[in-house]
Amino acid sequence: MSGRHRAKTVVRLEEARQSTPTQRAPTPPVEPDPLYGVVLLKTVMELKRRQDGTVEDILRGVLARMRIPEAEFFAYLEQQGGLLQALGMRGR
């Protein structure tokens, strides 16, 4: 032997931990309707045009005019957390 020996490194891997049951169960993914983007665009345009009313009121009005169920749309927004924050609706 040449005198050069490498030390063996032993790495212990941690087992994957199970998630705690106190966390909320993830909602099943909502299939995004192609009109959801249109709803957001119309809401933003309406917000720009009108200064009265809250974001949520204007959004509900747009959803009613387009005949899109509020529950499904808000479930979609819940999955897209950044959209809720952008619209200022975090505490919904």
Z-matrix of the N, CA and C atoms (Angstrom, degrees):
N
C 1 1.437
C 2 1.517 1 110.28
N 3 1.274 2 114.67 1 153.05
C 4 1.456 3 119.26 2 -174.52
C 5 1.522 4 113.49 3 -88.80
N 6 1.265 5 119.79 4 -1.50
C 7 1.452 6 121.30 5 -179.79
C 8 1.519 7 113.71 6 92.37
N 9 1.298 8 116.09 7 -5.06
C 10 1.472 9 119.43 8 179.03
C 11 1.519 10 108.91 9 -102.47
N 12 1.256 11 115.38 10 105.16
C 13 1.457 12 120.69 11 177.72
C 14 1.519 13 108.70 12 -118.07
N 15 1.285 14 116.27 13 136.36
C 16 1.458 15 120.52 14 177.71
C 17 1.516 16 109.39 15 -93.58
N 18 1.285 17 114.65 16 137.80
C 19 1.464 18 119.06 17 175.89
C 20 1.526 19 108.09 18 -74.75
N 21 1.301 20 114.85 19 140.49
C 22 1.457 21 118.95 20 178.48
C 23 1.519 22 109.00 21 -84.49
N 24 1.292 23 115.17 22 132.82
C 25 1.456 24 120.52 23 178.84
C 26 1.520 25 109.07 24 -99.84
N 27 1.314 26 115.17 25 128.47
C 28 1.453 27 120.46 26 178.53
C 29 1.526 28 107.66 27 -106.93
N 30 1.304 29 115.81 28 125.15
C 31 1.461 30 121.34 29 -179.89
C 32 1.510 31 108.11 30 -114.25
N 33 1.315 32 115.49 31 126.87
C 34 1.459 33 119.47 32 176.86
C 35 1.518 34 108.69 33 -98.97
N 36 1.300 35 116.12 34 127.14
C 37 1.448 36 121.39 35 179.49
C 38 1.514 37 109.98 36 -94.33
N 39 1.317 38 114.87 37 137.92
C 40 1.459 39 118.96 38 176.86
C 41 1.514 40 108.97 39 -82.83
N 42 1.309 41 115.63 40 143.59
C 43 1.458 42 119.27 41 176.79
C 44 1.524 43 108.88 42 -73.82
N 45 1.319 44 116.01 43 147.91
C 46 1.463 45 120.30 44 178.63
C 47 1.518 46 108.83 45 -64.82
N 48 1.316 47 115.12 46 132.35
C 49 1.451 48 119.74 47 -179.34
C 50 1.520 49 109.62 48 -89.56
N 51 1.303 50 114.72 49 144.91
C 52 1.463 51 119.74 50 177.57
C 53 1.524 52 108.39 51 -75.97
N 54 1.319 53 116.69 52 146.04
C 55 1.457 54 120.13 53 178.55
C 56 1.525 55 109.27 54 -68.24
N 57 1.298 56 115.14 55 148.99
C 58 1.460 57 119.46 56 -178.50
C 59 1.522 58 109.77 57 -75.80
N 60 1.327 59 117.27 58 145.85
C 61 1.458 60 119.83 59 -177.98
C 62 1.523 61 113.13 60 -72.23
N 63 1.342 62 118.83 61 -7.34
C 64 1.456 63 120.05 62 -179.35
C 65 1.519 64 112.09 63 -76.98
N 66 1.329 65 118.25 64 -14.64
C 67 1.456 66 120.48 65 179.03
C 68 1.517 67 109.82 66 -74.77
N 69 1.347 68 114.96 67 150.23
C 70 1.459 69 119.34 68 177.01
C 71 1.507 70 110.14 69 -67.74
N 72 1.308 71 115.29 70 140.91
C 73 1.459 72 119.63 71 176.56
C 74 1.522 73 108.07 72 -69.40
N 75 1.330 74 117.90 73 134.00
C 76 1.461 75 119.07 74 -179.52
C 77 1.525 76 110.38 75 -64.82
N 78 1.312 77 113.82 76 141.57
C 79 1.455 78 118.31 77 178.89
C 80 1.516 79 108.69 78 -74.13
N 81 1.312 80 117.28 79 145.62
C 82 1.462 81 118.57 80 178.67
C 83 1.527 82 109.26 81 -63.08
N 84 1.313 83 116.91 82 144.00
C 85 1.472 84 119.04 83 -177.31
C 86 1.518 85 111.61 84 -61.40
N 87 1.320 86 114.19 85 134.26
C 88 1.457 87 120.78 86 177.69
C 89 1.516 88 107.37 87 -93.90
N 90 1.314 89 115.77 88 128.73
C 91 1.464 90 120.27 89 178.52
C 92 1.523 91 107.77 90 -69.38
N 93 1.332 92 117.74 91 117.33
C 94 1.466 93 118.83 92 -177.06
C 95 1.524 94 111.65 93 -68.42
N 96 1.298 95 114.48 94 127.81
C 97 1.454 96 121.78 95 175.81
C 98 1.531 97 107.25 96 -75.72
N 99 1.315 98 118.90 97 138.18
C 100 1.470 99 119.78 98 178.97
C 101 1.529 100 112.58 99 -58.62
N 102 1.322 101 117.51 100 -21.51
C 103 1.461 102 120.09 101 -179.48
C 104 1.526 103 112.98 102 -79.73
N 105 1.330 104 118.18 103 -10.36
C 106 1.459 105 120.05 104 -179.52
C 107 1.524 106 111.10 105 -62.15
N 108 1.301 107 117.06 106 -38.20
C 109 1.466 108 120.15 107 176.34
C 110 1.515 109 111.58 108 -64.64
N 111 1.330 110 116.17 109 -36.90
C 112 1.467 111 120.88 110 178.10
C 113 1.529 112 109.74 111 -66.36
N 114 1.334 113 116.04 112 -38.97
C 115 1.468 114 120.31 113 178.01
C 116 1.519 115 109.84 114 -60.25
N 117 1.320 116 116.41 115 -46.30
C 118 1.463 117 120.09 116 -179.98
C 119 1.523 118 111.27 117 -63.28
N 120 1.319 119 116.98 118 -41.81
C 121 1.461 120 120.73 119 179.62
C 122 1.526 121 110.91 120 -63.85
N 123 1.331 122 116.81 121 -45.60
C 124 1.469 123 120.10 122 179.42
C 125 1.526 124 111.15 123 -64.49
N 126 1.333 125 116.38 124 -36.09
C 127 1.463 126 119.94 125 178.74
C 128 1.525 127 110.57 126 -64.41
N 129 1.317 128 116.43 127 -44.46
C 130 1.458 129 120.28 128 179.59
C 131 1.526 130 110.35 129 -64.21
N 132 1.324 131 117.10 130 -42.28
C 133 1.467 132 119.92 131 179.07
C 134 1.529 133 110.74 132 -63.37
N 135 1.324 134 116.12 133 -39.44
C 136 1.458 135 121.10 134 178.87
C 137 1.529 136 110.78 135 -66.91
N 138 1.330 137 116.48 136 -39.80
C 139 1.461 138 120.34 137 177.75
C 140 1.525 139 111.41 138 -63.18
N 141 1.307 140 116.05 139 -36.42
C 142 1.459 141 120.65 140 179.63
C 143 1.527 142 111.11 141 -69.13
N 144 1.328 143 114.80 142 -37.69
C 145 1.464 144 120.69 143 -176.20
C 146 1.525 145 111.56 144 -77.36
N 147 1.343 146 116.16 145 -43.51
C 148 1.467 147 121.37 146 -176.80
C 149 1.513 148 109.84 147 -105.31
N 150 1.289 149 116.90 148 137.65
C 151 1.461 150 120.99 149 177.06
C 152 1.524 151 111.37 150 -101.17
N 153 1.334 152 117.33 151 -14.45
C 154 1.463 153 120.16 152 179.84
C 155 1.522 154 110.20 153 -91.06
N 156 1.314 155 116.79 154 153.85
C 157 1.460 156 121.33 155 178.93
C 158 1.514 157 111.77 156 91.03
N 159 1.328 158 114.97 157 155.19
C 160 1.460 159 120.34 158 178.91
C 161 1.530 160 109.66 159 -88.78
N 162 1.300 161 115.01 160 167.45
C 163 1.463 162 120.71 161 178.61
C 164 1.525 163 109.60 162 -60.42
N 165 1.327 164 115.77 163 -42.93
C 166 1.462 165 119.82 164 -177.43
C 167 1.530 166 111.47 165 -65.56
N 168 1.333 167 117.39 166 -39.39
C 169 1.467 168 120.50 167 178.51
C 170 1.525 169 111.15 168 -63.55
N 171 1.313 170 115.77 169 -45.38
C 172 1.461 171 120.16 170 -179.51
C 173 1.522 172 110.01 171 -65.19
N 174 1.332 173 117.17 172 -41.47
C 175 1.469 174 121.33 173 178.99
C 176 1.525 175 110.56 174 -62.65
N 177 1.320 176 116.83 175 -42.65
C 178 1.470 177 120.02 176 178.33
C 179 1.532 178 111.07 177 -63.04
N 180 1.321 179 117.10 178 -37.99
C 181 1.461 180 120.73 179 177.49
C 182 1.515 181 112.00 180 -64.12
N 183 1.323 182 116.44 181 -43.02
C 184 1.473 183 120.47 182 178.34
C 185 1.523 184 110.33 183 -63.87
N 186 1.336 185 116.90 184 -42.76
C 187 1.464 186 120.41 185 178.88
C 188 1.526 187 111.11 186 -62.70
N 189 1.325 188 116.72 187 -39.61
C 190 1.470 189 119.81 188 179.72
C 191 1.528 190 110.56 189 -66.21
N 192 1.333 191 117.34 190 -43.26
C 193 1.471 192 120.11 191 179.87
C 194 1.521 193 111.99 192 -64.69
N 195 1.339 194 116.61 193 -34.29
C 196 1.467 195 120.05 194 -178.71
C 197 1.530 196 112.02 195 -89.69
N 198 1.332 197 116.92 196 -2.15
C 199 1.469 198 122.83 197 178.93
C 200 1.530 199 112.52 198 57.98
N 201 1.319 200 114.79 199 46.45
C 202 1.464 201 121.44 200 177.08
C 203 1.528 202 106.83 201 -109.35
N 204 1.342 203 117.80 202 129.68
C 205 1.466 204 120.50 203 -179.30
C 206 1.530 205 111.78 204 -61.09
N 207 1.331 206 115.26 205 128.78
C 208 1.467 207 120.19 206 -178.34
C 209 1.524 208 111.93 207 -61.51
N 210 1.327 209 116.66 208 -42.32
C 211 1.467 210 120.24 209 -175.94
C 212 1.526 211 110.97 210 -59.69
N 213 1.316 212 117.23 211 -43.45
C 214 1.469 213 120.54 212 -179.47
C 215 1.522 214 110.92 213 -67.13
N 216 1.329 215 116.22 214 -41.03
C 217 1.460 216 119.21 215 -178.75
C 218 1.520 217 111.13 216 -67.47
N 219 1.343 218 117.07 217 -41.73
C 220 1.452 219 119.60 218 179.50
C 221 1.525 220 111.23 219 -69.54
N 222 1.331 221 118.47 220 -30.47
C 223 1.464 222 120.66 221 174.08
C 224 1.524 223 109.86 222 -64.73
N 225 1.326 224 116.57 223 -39.19
C 226 1.459 225 121.05 224 176.41
C 227 1.537 226 110.03 225 -63.36
N 228 1.339 227 116.68 226 -43.38
C 229 1.461 228 120.05 227 179.56
C 230 1.518 229 111.57 228 -65.01
N 231 1.326 230 117.48 229 -34.44
C 232 1.465 231 120.88 230 177.45
C 233 1.530 232 110.46 231 -59.81
N 234 1.323 233 116.51 232 -39.87
C 235 1.465 234 120.33 233 179.29
C 236 1.516 235 111.05 234 -68.97
N 237 1.297 236 116.09 235 -32.36
C 238 1.459 237 121.51 236 -179.73
C 239 1.521 238 107.96 237 -97.06
N 240 1.307 239 117.69 238 71.62
C 241 1.460 240 122.61 239 -174.31
C 242 1.513 241 114.01 240 -52.47
N 243 1.306 242 117.57 241 -35.80
C 244 1.461 243 120.67 242 179.29
C 245 1.512 244 112.51 243 -63.92
N 246 1.323 245 116.80 244 -32.79
C 247 1.464 246 119.87 245 178.63
C 248 1.522 247 110.89 246 -68.16
N 249 1.322 248 116.96 247 -38.97
C 250 1.461 249 119.83 248 178.00
C 251 1.521 250 110.48 249 -62.56
N 252 1.316 251 116.86 250 -41.77
C 253 1.460 252 120.00 251 179.43
C 254 1.516 253 110.90 252 -68.03
N 255 1.323 254 117.44 253 -38.95
C 256 1.458 255 121.25 254 -179.86
C 257 1.529 256 110.60 255 -64.71
N 258 1.319 257 116.33 256 -34.53
C 259 1.458 258 119.70 257 179.04
C 260 1.526 259 112.25 258 -84.77
N 261 1.318 260 117.13 259 -5.24
C 262 1.453 261 120.44 260 179.57
C 263 1.512 262 112.94 261 75.77
N 264 1.342 263 117.16 262 31.02
C 265 1.462 264 121.36 263 -176.72
C 266 1.516 265 110.58 264 -119.08
N 267 1.325 266 118.48 265 40.47
C 268 1.464 267 122.16 266 -176.62
C 269 1.511 268 112.61 267 -62.41
N 270 1.295 269 118.12 268 -44.63
C 271 1.454 270 121.55 269 -172.13
C 272 1.510 271 114.26 270 -86.01
N 273 1.272 272 119.38 271 28.60
C 274 1.467 273 123.15 272 -178.90
C 275 1.474 274 112.40 273 -70.90
